Amino acid sequence: MPTPTLPAQALLTDPGWLFWAPLGSTLPTNTVVGSVFTDAWPVAWIPLGLTESGTDIDLSTTASPILAAEYVEPIAYRTTAREGTLTFMLKAFTAANLSKALNGSTQVVTGTTTTTMTTIAPLPIGSEVRAMFGYESLDGTFRWWGNQCFNDAGAKLSFNKAPANTNIPFSVKLERPASAMPWGGATAGVLRA
């Protein structure tokens, strides 16, 4: 029997780029030319910056057995839960990114240029803001987006001696929006098909 092979071009390595957008923003058109995405993410999608160790997308399904007293084995399984989580540690320590990690916050900016000061405070419980998150691989062949997201990582911030640096934690949970599925994705080129 022949040994299965994987073309080196089919490997997907290295981290990618993360984006944030207000809820209901337009998705990219996903134009493919030369086996890569050539269109830019729409202007509402803000690049988030570098991460500590890349991005994890965890999509899981829970199935529960339907049992009958007459059999030891389940007679069927039915999906009882489906969850998705996007996890990363954002290196760009800014008030805007901390606000995104806190699902929105009140921000007051005073001063200009070198006298600028931004104060932030959490929103009242129940008024948290949902958002959209996107990911694109460095090679431009894979895109993923969450249509309605809520960060439940909190904001455990560690301030330590260099070379350690403070990162903002994200553990973004996917919710089902009213008019779309919780997430979507697209690949570019024949090798990713």
Secondary structure, DSSP 8 states (H G I E B T S, - for coil): -------GGG---S-EEEEEEETT-------EETTEE-S---TT-EE---EEEEEEEEEEEEEEEE--TT-SS-SEEEEEEEEEEEEEEE----HHHHHHHTTSEEEEEES-GGG-EEEEEE--TT----EEEEEEETTS-EEEEEEEEEE-S-------STT----EEEEEEE---TTS-SEEEEE-SGGG-
